[in-house]
Amino acid sequence: MEVRGLGLKGPRGWVFRDLSFSAAPGTLTALEGPSGSGRTSLLLALTGRMRATEGTATVCGARLPRGLAPLRRVSALAHVQGVTDLEPALTVGEHLRERALLQRRFGGSLRGLLRPRAERASEARLRIDTALAAAGLDPAALPKGTRTAVRDLERLEALRLSVALALIGCPLLLGVDDTDLKLPDAERAEAWAVLRSVAASGTTVLAVCSEAPEGARVVPTRAGAACGTGTSPTPTPDTGTKTKETGDAFAEARGA
C-alpha cells in the first residue's frame, strides 16, 4: 500500500486531506484519531468503497481513485456501522452460513458452483472454521453455541464475529472500524491481538481506533490536516457517532 497526498472533500468541507503513508503486505496499521476526524471515511476509501477527491494510492495492485472495483474484490470490511451491521435476531451460525453462501455464489468461479453439493459444503465448512479460528471466536464458548443470537453476544464477541465473516472471503486487505469502541483494557488488548494474528497470516490490516496500542504502527487522522507523520494526536473519547461528511457516503459504501 502506497498512499500519496490522499484527500476526500464532502459537502461540508474536507473530511481528510494530504495523507501519505505506506504499508507492506501482512502488516497492521492503526488509523488513529477522535470521532469526526475522517478515520472511517479513510478506511472506506482505502478499501475501495469511497472515491477520494485528490491524491493517489496503490492498494493491492489497484490504482486509486479509479480502481475501486478491483480493490473491492480483494478487500473486506468488518465492524463498520451502517455498512457491515450484524442482524441482532439472527444467530451466529446463520450469519456464517449466509456469508459462506454469498461467497460461493458471488466470490467464486462458475466451475465451483457446478461441483457436487457435498464438496461445496465441505469447502464452506472449512472456510468458516478457518475464519473463526483466525478471529479467535470459539462457538463452543458461546451460551448456545452457533445458535446464539447476535443480540446475546458480548461486544468483543460481536467484533470477533464481524472479523470472521470478513475473513470467509480470504481477502488480501481487511479494514476494521471502531476496534476499541467501548472495550475495557483487557478486551481491547485481546482485539488487537486478534488483528496482529490476522496480519501475521499474510492479510494486510487497517484498524480504526481512538487510541492505538503501544508499539503499533500509527497513521493519525484529523480532518483537513496533513497526516502520516508517525505521530499521534491527543485522543478524545469516542462516542461512536459519525460526522455528516462520512454519513453522506455510507449508502454508496453499503451497496458496494
N, C-alpha and C positions, 0 to 999 in steps of 0.2 A: 504494500500500500504506500503510494506516494501522493501526498496532498500538498498543493501549492496555491496559496492565496485564495482558498475557497471561501465563498460568502453566499449568504441567502438573504434576500430582501423581501419582506412581506408588505401587506397593505399599510402597516403602521410603522414601517422602518426596517432597519437591519436586524435580523434575528441573530446572525453571527457573521463575522467578516474577517478577512485577511488571516485565515487559519492555515498553517503549514506544519506538517509533521510526516514522518514515515514509520512504517511498522513492518517487520519481517513476517513471513508466514509462520503460523504457530505461536504467535505472541499474544499477550494480554495487555490491552491498553485501556486505561480508565479515562473516560470523558468526565472530568470533574467540574462541578460548578453548582451554584444555587439554582433553585427552581426559577425559571424565567430567563436563564442565561443562554438559551438556544441549544442546549445539550441534546434534547430529544430530536429536534429538527436535524441536528448534525448527524445523529445516529441514522435517521431515515435517509438522509442524503447519501451517506457512505454505504448504505445497503441497497441503493437503487430505488427507494420509494419516494424520493422527493428530489426535484431538479434544482441544482444550485444556480444562483444568479451570476456569479463571477468566479474566476479561478478555474483550476483543473485538478483532476485526481485520476490516478490509475489504480484501480482496486481489483484484485484477482484477474488481471488482464483486461478488464473493461475500462474504457476511457470515458471519464465523466467531464461535462454533464450530459453528453449524448448517449452513452452506452448504458442506459438504465435497465433495459430488458435483459441483456446478457448477465448483468450483475445480479438481478433478482433471481435468476436461475441457479446461482451458486451461493446465494446468501440466505439467511433465515433470521427471523426476529423472535424474541421472547420477552414476555412481561411488559409489553408496550400498551399502555392504557389507550383504549379506543381503537386498537389495531389487532391485537392478539388476545383479547379478553377471553378468559375461560367462562364456560357456561355453568353457573352455580348449581343448576338442577341435574346436570349430567354427572356421571360417575367418572372416576379416574380411568377405568377400563374402557368406557365409551369414548372418551376423548382420544385415548391411544389408538383404538381400533379405527375410529374415524380418520385420524391423521394418517395412519398406515394405508387405509383405503384410498385417500386422496393422493398420497404419494405414488401409489401404484398406478392410479388412473391418469394423473396429470404429470407426474415426475418421471415415470418410467417409459420404456420403449413399447411400441406396438407388439413386438415379438414377445415381450414379457407378459403382456396381457393374454396371450394365447397359450401360455404354459398351463399344465394341469393344475386343478384347484389345490390339490394337496401341496404341490411345490410352491405355489403362490402363498398359501397360508403359512408354510414353514418359513419362507423368507420374511413375511410380515412379522412373525413371532420373533425372529432373530433380530430384525431392526428394532422392535420395541424393547426387547431385553437389553440390547446393546445401548440404546438411548437411555433407558432407566438406570443402568449401571453407571454410565457416564455422568448423569445428573445426580447420582447418589440417592435416588428415590427407591426405597425398598417397599414394594406393595405389602409384603407380609407385616410390616411395622405399622401400617395404617389400621384404623379402627375396624374397618370392614374389608380390608384388602383392596382389590381393584374395584369393589362395589361401593367404596367410599365416595360420597358425593363431594364435589368440589367445595361446596359451601361449608363442609365439615373439616376442611384441611387447615392446618396452621399456615401462617404467612410464608414461612420458609419452605414448607411442603408444596405450596402453590407455585412458588418460584421454581423449585426443582421440577415440578410437572411441566411448567411452561418451557423450561430449558430442554427437557426430554422430548417434548413434542417438536421443538425446533430441530433437534438433532436427528429425528427419524429420517429426514431428507438428506442426511450426510452432507451438510453444507461446508463450503470452504471458509465461509465467513459467518460468524454468529454475532448478532447485536442484541444486547440485553439492556433494557431500560430499568431505571429505579432499582438498581441492585441492592442498595442498602436502605430502602424506604421502610421506616418504622420497624427495623430489626434491632433487637438488643445486640450488645457487643459480641456475645458468643455466637449467635446465629449469623451475624454479619461476617464473622471470620469463616464460618462454615460455607457461606455463599461464595466468598472469594476463593476458598479452597477448591470448590467445585469448578469455578471458571478457570482457575490455574490448571486444573487437571484436564479440562477440555482443550485448553491451549496446548498443553504438553502433548496431547494426542495428535496434534497437527492442524487443528482448526484455529484460525485467527479469530480472536475475540475482542469485541469492543463493548465495554460496560459503562453505562451511565451511572454516576453516583454523586452524592453531595460531598462525600469525603472519602478519598481513596485510601486503601490500607498502606501502611508503611512499606516502602520498598517497591511499590507499584510504579509502572511507567505511566505518567500522567500527562494528559492534554487538557489544560484548563480551558473552560469556556466562559465567555462573558459577552453578552450581546453587543455587537458592533465594535468589539475590541480585538486587537491583534492577539493571537493565541499561539500555542505550540512552542513556547519558550522553555518549557520544562519546569516552570514554577507554578505553584498553585495559588489561586485566590483564596481569601479567607472564606471558608464555607459558612453558609447560613442554614438554619433548619429548613428541611424540605417538607412542604405541606402536601405534595402530590398534585398540586394544581398545574395547569398548563396555561401558557400565555395565549393571547389572541392570535399572534403570528403562527404559533405551532398548530393551534386548533384549526385554522383555516385550511390546512393541507391534510388533515387526518383522514378525511373521507377518501381522498385520492390514494393515500398510503394504504388504507384498509382494502380498497379494491385491488391494489397491486399485490 
